[in-house]
């Protein structure tokens, strides 16, 4: 019993879903629903374009920050290179004051404050320059990748904007096609006798009603004797017409000729009978 109830409920649900699907499909052919659907798609596409535009703008801003940072680092590297070269020049100048062919002379040079300052500056600037140049290389690579990504995203953005225009155009074309198809289907249904307004069925009902009424009238006549009376009246009418015609023929002398011919014919028949 529970299985039967379960099958019944499933069947009922299936029927409801089928009816809902049918109603939805019929509703989707309404021109106002079609227009609203395309407007919704257009709004969704516009929102997507706006989101993509914001993402592209953020990518452009990020790329510009990287370019600016690389430019700043490049300027700093140029300044540090100049300072590094100055430190080297300072050491070269100090070297002339000492005999560097001896260990004592080299140690004396290295012990001077100017040498230590220049050597420390050179080492620090050299390390900073190398780090900045490495960062600049990474930034330049990142900017190159960003430009490729931006080129792709800008192309997608252009396609999305074109899609908005296509949606606008297709909206009117779809409404026109659906309305035309509905009208053609209605005409075909009428021709095939399955019009939605049931005109074929109503015409058949009218024909059956007419035949039924005619049959009832015939039966009623027979039951009331009017049919017999009508035949009698018809026969009397023809009899009167015949009598009037005979009287007119007698006045013209045609009746006697006819009678004599009939008599002669009767005598001939009677003469031939013995044979």
C-alpha positions in Angstrom: 0.0 0.0 0.0 2.8 2.4 0.9 4.6 1.5 -2.3 1.4 2.3 -4.3 1.1 5.6 -2.5 4.7 6.4 -3.2 4.2 5.6 -6.9 1.1 7.8 -6.9 2.9 10.7 -5.3 5.8 10.4 -7.7 3.4 10.3 -10.6 1.6 13.3 -9.3 4.8 15.2 -8.8 5.9 14.3 -12.4 2.6 15.5 -13.7 2.9 18.8 -11.8 6.5 19.2 -13.0 5.4 18.5 -16.6 2.6 21.0 -16.3 4.9 23.5 -14.9 7.5 22.9 -17.7 4.8 23.3 -20.3 3.5 26.5 -18.7 7.0 27.8 -18.5 7.7 27.0 -22.1 4.4 28.7 -23.1 5.2 31.7 -21.0 8.7 32.0 -22.4 7.2 32.6 -25.8 5.5 35.8 -24.6 7.1 38.8 -26.2 7.2 40.7 -22.9 8.9 37.7 -21.2 11.4 37.4 -24.1 12.2 41.1 -23.8 12.6 40.8 -20.0 14.9 37.8 -20.4 17.1 39.6 -22.9 17.2 42.7 -20.7 18.3 40.5 -17.8 21.0 39.0 -19.9 22.1 42.5 -21.0 22.2 43.7 -17.4 24.3 40.6 -16.4 26.6 41.3 -19.2 26.9 45.0 -18.3 27.7 44.0 -14.7 30.4 41.6 -16.0 31.8 44.3 -18.2 32.0 46.6 -15.2 33.7 44.0 -13.0 36.1 43.2 -15.8 36.8 46.9 -16.4 37.5 47.4 -12.7 39.9 44.3 -12.7 41.7 45.7 -15.8 42.0 49.1 -14.2 43.5 47.5 -11.1 45.9 45.5 -13.3 46.9 48.7 -15.1 47.4 50.5 -11.8 49.5 47.6 -10.5 51.7 47.6 -13.6 52.2 51.4 -13.4 53.3 51.0 -9.7 55.8 48.4 -10.8 57.1 50.6 -13.6 57.4 53.5 -11.2 59.2 51.4 -8.7 61.6 50.1 -11.3 62.2 53.7 -12.4 63.0 54.8 -8.9 65.3 51.8 -8.4 67.0 52.6 -11.7 67.6 56.1 -10.6 69.0 54.9 -7.3 71.3 52.4 -9.0 72.6 55.2 -11.2 73.3 57.3 -8.2 75.0 54.4 -6.3 77.1 53.5 -9.3 78.3 57.1 -9.3 79.1 56.9 -5.6 80.8 53.5 -6.0 83.0 54.9 -8.7 83.8 57.9 -6.5 84.9 55.5 -3.7 87.1 53.7 -6.2 88.6 57.0 -7.4 89.3 58.0 -3.8 91.2 54.7 -3.1 93.1 55.1 -6.3 94.2 58.6 -5.2 95.2 57.3 -1.8 97.3 54.5 -3.4 99.6 57.1 -4.8 100.7 58.2 -1.3 101.9 54.8 -0.2 104.4 52.2 -1.5 102.2 49.3 -2.2 105.1 47.1 -3.2 105.7 46.4 0.4 103.5 44.9 3.0 104.1 47.8 5.3 102.9 50.2 2.7 99.7 48.3 2.0 98.9 48.0 5.7 99.5 51.6 6.2 97.1 52.4 3.4 94.4 50.2 4.7 94.8 51.7 8.2 93.9 55.2 7.0 90.5 56.5 7.8 89.9 57.6 4.2 90.6 54.1 2.8 88.4 52.4 5.3 85.6 54.9 4.6 85.9 54.4 0.8 86.2 50.6 1.1 83.2 50.4 3.3 81.2 52.6 1.0 82.2 50.7 -2.1 81.2 47.3 -0.5 77.8 48.6 0.6 77.1 50.4 -2.6 78.1 47.3 -4.7 75.7 45.1 -2.7 72.9 47.6 -2.9 73.4 48.0 -6.6 73.3 44.3 -7.2 70.1 43.9 -5.1 68.4 46.8 -6.9 69.4 45.5 -10.4 68.0 42.1 -9.4 64.7 43.7 -8.3 64.6 45.8 -11.4 64.9 42.7 -13.6 62.1 41.0 -11.7 59.9 44.1 -12.0 60.6 44.3 -15.8 59.6 40.7 -16.2 56.5 41.2 -14.1 55.6 44.3 -16.2 56.0 42.3 -19.4 53.7 39.5 -18.1 51.2 42.1 -17.0 51.2 43.6 -20.4 50.4 40.2 -22.0 47.6 39.7 -19.4 46.3 43.1 -20.0 46.3 42.6 -23.8 44.2 39.4 -23.4 41.8 41.0 -20.8 41.3 44.1 -23.0 40.5 41.8 -25.9 38.0 39.9 -23.7 36.5 43.2 -22.5 36.0 44.4 -26.1 34.2 41.1 -26.9 32.0 41.5 -23.9 31.0 45.0 -24.9 30.3 43.7 -28.4 28.1 41.0 -26.9 26.0 43.6 -25.2 25.2 45.1 -28.6 24.5 41.7 -30.0 22.1 41.0 -27.2 20.2 44.3 -27.9 20.0 43.3 -31.6 19.0 39.7 -31.0 16.3 40.8 -28.6 14.3 42.4 -31.3 15.1 39.7 -33.8 14.0 37.0 -31.4 10.7 38.7 -30.6 10.0 39.2 -34.3 10.8 35.6 -35.1 8.7 34.1 -32.2 5.7 36.3 -33.0 5.9 35.4 -36.7 6.3 31.7 -35.8 3.3 31.9 -33.5 1.1 33.5 -36.2 2.2 30.9 -38.8 1.5 28.1 -36.3 -1.9 29.5 -35.6 -2.7 29.7 -39.3 -1.4 26.1 -39.8 -3.5 24.9 -36.9 -6.6 26.5 -38.4 -5.9 24.9 -41.7 -5.4 21.5 -40.1 -8.6 21.8 -38.1 -6.8 21.9 -34.8 -7.0 25.6 -34.0 -6.5 26.6 -30.5 -9.9 28.3 -30.5 -11.7 25.0 -31.3 -13.6 26.5 -34.2 -13.6 23.1 -36.0 -15.2 21.4 -33.0 -17.8 24.2 -32.7 -18.6 24.0 -36.4 -19.1 20.2 -36.1 -21.4 20.8 -33.0 -23.5 23.3 -35.0 -23.8 20.8 -37.9 -24.9 18.0 -35.5 -27.4 20.3 -33.8 -28.9 21.3 -37.2 -29.3 17.7 -38.3 -30.8 16.8 -34.9 -33.3 19.7 -35.1 -34.3 18.6 -38.7 -34.8 15.0 -37.6 -36.9 16.1 -34.6 -39.1 18.2 -37.0 -39.6 15.2 -39.3 -40.5 13.0 -36.4 -42.9 15.6 -35.0 -44.6 15.9 -38.4 -45.2 12.2 -38.6 -46.5 12.1 -35.0 -48.8 15.0 -35.5 -50.1 13.8 -39.0 -48.9 17.0 -40.6 -46.8 15.0 -43.0 -49.9 13.0 -44.3 -51.9 16.2 -44.6 -49.0 17.8 -46.5 -49.0 14.9 -49.0 -52.8 15.1 -49.4 -52.6 18.8 -50.0 -49.9 18.2 -52.5 -51.9 15.5 -54.4 -55.0 17.7 -54.4 -53.0 20.5 -55.8 -51.8 18.4 -58.7 -55.3 16.9 -59.2 -56.8 20.4 -59.5 -54.1 21.4 -61.9 -54.8 18.3 -64.0 -58.6 19.0 -64.0 -58.0 22.6 -65.0 -55.7 21.5 -67.8 -58.3 18.9 -69.0 -61.1 21.5 -69.0 -59.0 23.8 -71.0 -58.2 21.1 -73.5 -61.9 20.3 -73.9 -62.6 23.9 -74.7 -60.1 23.7 -77.5 -61.4 20.4 -78.8 -58.2 18.6 -77.8 -59.8 16.4 -75.3 -62.1 14.7 -78.0 -59.1 13.9 -80.2 -57.4 12.5 -77.3 -60.4 10.5 -76.3 -60.9 9.1 -79.9 -57.2 8.2 -80.1 -57.5 6.5 -76.8 -60.6 4.6 -78.0 -58.9 3.5 -81.2 -56.0 2.4 -79.3 -58.3 0.4 -77.0 -60.1 -1.2 -80.0 -56.8 -2.2 -81.6 -55.7 -3.8 -78.4 -59.0 -5.6 -78.1 -58.8 -6.8 -81.7 -55.3 -8.1 -81.2 -56.1 -9.9 -78.0 -57.7 -13.1 -79.7 -54.5 -13.7 -81.5 
